Amino acid sequence: MEKVKASLLRMTKTALGDSIPADLTGRIAKEVMRGYDLHARTGFRDSIPISSQVAASAVVDDAVAMGRFLLLVERMAEIDRDGFMGRPYRIPILKDLFKAIQAEGYVWDGGTRHFMENPAIRRTPNWGRLIENEEYRFSLLRLDIVKNSRIVKKHGEDAARQAYGELRDLFKRAVEQRHGRVWKWEGDGGMAAFHYGHGATSAALAGMAFVNDLFIFNRTANELGEPLSVRLAAHSGPLFYSSSPAEIAKQETTRELVDLESQKTPPGSLCLSTALSQTLDRVVLDSFKNTRVDGAPVHLYRVEVA
């Protein structure tokens, strides 16, 4: 959440300061902002007690400045629900605080207990809350159109651009229906990321959906006169989030994904890395063929025509 209205700031400070003592507010702040020192931030010596209102004001302002406002409110919600070290803490205006955040374009996801940007309002690459240069675990899905240069040469740039645009729309729909984000799209392919919920399952299901949709597209809506073929690969691993695709491309997890797609994925297939497949439910993994490509174990999915 990049910008927080003054009214929302005041409400959050009131909710925290009126319900949580200063020492617990300091402990919450350390969880949300690593290495946080409440006394140092407020200018009080360690021997001087801090009022709950002063603590709340400092912590909320710093959480906003560090891009961790939503994390702070989510931690407050946990304490309201579960208490802390066996002691209950109720935050009476928490419901009003939630409504105010939702009015800013976010929805509360009960499964993950996180705020997500409302997809009916906007869909940004960082889900409206990831922090630049912070490390997270992602599941990535990469698509590459097979023999792109030959297709452009044979059918012309305009016809190829039209067909590729329809593939982009199919890819975007498969990804965003599963809470993913398309991070990059070029003329001959792109990459999407999944983070919230079970990202590995979402990446696998999005890839499967695209393979199925492409099969139908080639038989009902493809005007090129020949079927399009793609390679899809899905992989999981850590990344330092960046709004720059070039910075994302430099990182090891992305390089491993590119190698999986370009070196180990047959045309017309979705290939899962071991890092991703080992976290999938059996009901999903059973749709894939367990095989080896260049000596490496992989799982492949494709539409087989009888």
N, C-alpha and C positions, 0 to 999 in steps of 0.2 A: 504494500500500500504506500504509494509514493507521497501522496499529499493527504494530510489529516486535517479536517476542519477544526476550527477553534472550539466550536460547540462540542464536537466529539472528544477533543482533548480534555475539556473541562469535565465532561461526563465520566471519562475513564479515570481521571484523577480523583473524582469524588467517589466512584465505585471502589477504587483501591484504598484510598486514604480513610474512608469511613468504615471499612470492613476488615482490613488486614493491618496488623501492627507493623511498625517500621522494621523490626528485625526480620520478620518473615518476608516483607517486601524486598529487603536486601538479598535474601536467599533466592527469591524468585528471579530477581534481576541477574544474579550470577548464572542461573540456569539459562536464561534467555540471551544474555550477553556475556560471553565467556570472559572471566577475569574482572568482572565489574566490581568496583569498590565504592559502596554507597557513601562512606565518610569522605573519601577523597573527592567524589563528584560533588558533594554538597559543601565541602570546605570545613566540616566539623572534625575536631580531633576525636580519636577513638574513644576517649573517656567521656565525651559529651553525648548524651542521648539525643536522638533525632525524632521529631514528632512524625506521626504517621502521615500527616498531610504534606510535610516537606519531603519526606521520602517518596511518597507517591508522585508528587510533582516532578521531582528529579528523574525518577525511573521512567515515567511515561515520556517525558521530553527526550530522554536519551534513547529510549526504544524507538521512537519515531525517527530521530536523527540517524540511527543505525539500521533503519529498514526492518525493525523487528517488532513493530507495533502489534501486528496480528498474532505473532507468537506470544506476546505478553498477555493479550486478552484470552487466548486459548489456554494458557497456563492458569489464569484466573478462573476460567470455567472449570478446569480440572479440580482446583482447590474448592470451589463452590460445591462441586459434585462429590468429591471424595474426601475432602478435608486434608489435613497435613499432619503426619505422624500421629494419627489417631484422634486428632482434635478437629471438630467441625468448624468451618468458617463459611458463613453465608454472605452472599453479595446481593442485597435486595434489588438493586437496579440493573442486574446483569441482563435481564430480558430487554430492558430499554436500550442498553448498550448494544446488544445483538441487533435490535431493529435499526439502530442508527448506522451500524456497519453495513447491514444489508441494503440500506437506502443509498449507500455509496457504491453499489454495484457488486456486492458479494453475497454469496449464499453459504449457509452452514451445512457442511456435509456430515451427517450423523455417523456414517460408517468410519471415516477417518478422524472425525472430531477436529476438522480444520475448516477454516474459511477458504472458499474458492471464489474466484471472480465469476460472476454470473455470465454464462456463455451466451445468454440472450442479449446481453449488453455489449460485451467485448471478449475477445480471445487474444491474449497477448502471449508471446513466447515464454514468459516466466510465470505464467498463471497468475500474474498480478501480485506476486509475493516472493519469488526467489531473489536472492541477494547476489549481486555481481561479485565474482571471484570467491564465492562460498562453495565448498565441495558438497555435492549431493550424489546419490546413486540414481542413475537413470537406466531405462531400457530404451534402446534406440532401434528404429526401423529405417532401413535404407532401400531405395528403389533405383534401379538403373534400367533404361530402355535398351534392349539388345539391338545391335547393328543400327544405331541412330544415324550415323553418317550415310549409310547406304539408303536408308528410308528417305532422308532429306534429298539426296541426290536423285532418287528414282521418282519421287512424288512431288518434289518442290517444297520450298520453305513454308508457303502458306498452308498447304494441305497438312504438312507434318505439324506445324504449329497448332492447327485446329485440333488434330487428333491428340497431341500431347496435352493440350489444355483440358480436354475431356478426361484424360488419365489423371491429370492433376486434381480435378474436381472429385474423381472417384477416390483418390488417395486421401485427400483432405477430409472427405466425408467419413471414410473408414477410420481415420485417426481421431477426429474430433468427437465422433460418437462414443469413443472410449476414453474420453478426457485427456487425449494426447494433444500435442501441438506440432504443427509443421514448422520446423526450424529453418529449412532451406529447400528451395525449389529452383532448379535450373532447367534449361530446355530439355535435357535428356534424363531427368530424374531428380530425386530429392531425399530428404531425411526428416524423420519425425522423432519426437521424444515423448516418453511416458514417465511420470514420476509419482503421482498420487494413486492411492489404492494399490492394487497388485499390478505394478507397471509391466512386469514380464508377461503376465497373462494378457493384458491389454494389447501389448505389442504383437504377441502371437496371433490373437484373434483379429486384430486390425489387418495384419498381413494376410491371413486366411481369407478375410472378407474381400480384400482387394483382388486376390487371385481369382476368387469366384466371380466378382463383379467384372473383371477383365475378360473372363471366359464368356460371359453373357454379352459384354460390349462388342467383342470381336464378331459375334454371330448376329447381333441385332442392330448395332448403331455405328460400327466402324465403316467409314466411307473411303478408306484408303484403297480397298480392294485386296488387301492381304492382312492377315492377323498380326497384331502387335504382340511382342514377347518382352517380358521383363525378368530381371533377377531381383529378388527381395531377400534381405538378410536382417536378422534381429539379434541383438547382443545386449548384455547388461554389464554395467560397471560404473566406477566413479568418474565424475567429471567436475571440474570447477566451472560453475555456470558463467557464461559470458553472453552478452547480447551480440557479440561479434562472431559470425560463422567461421571466420578465419581462425580465431582463437580456439573455438571448439574443435576445428579440424586438426589442430596440432596435437591434441591430447591422445594418450595411448588408447583409451577405450574407443574413440572414434577411428583411429588408425586400424585397430583390430577389426572393427566393423567393416571398413572398406576392404580389408584383405579377405574377410569372410565372403563378402558379396562378389568381389572381382575374381578371386582365386578358387573358391570352393562351392559356389552356387551355380548349378546348371541352369540354362535358360528355361523360363517357364516355371520356376520353382521359388518357394520360400524356404530359406535355410536358417535354422536356429543354432546359435552357438551353445556349447555345453554350459557356459556360465548362465545363460538364460533358461535353457531347457530343464536344468536340474531343479529349478524352482517351480515348474509348472505342475498343475494337478494332472493326475493320470488321465482323466477324461479328455483333457485337451491334447496331451502328448500322444495319446493313442491315435490321433488323426494324422500323425507324422510317421514317415518311414525312417527307421533307424539304420543308418548306413555309414560308409566311410568314403571320403573324397580326398585323394592324395594322402591317404593314410590317417587322416584326421576324422574322429567320430563326429557326425552331424545328424541332425534331424531334418528331413525334407518333406515339404507338402506341395502337392500339385494336383490339378484337376485331371483325372484320368478318364479318357473317353473309351467306352467299351466298344 
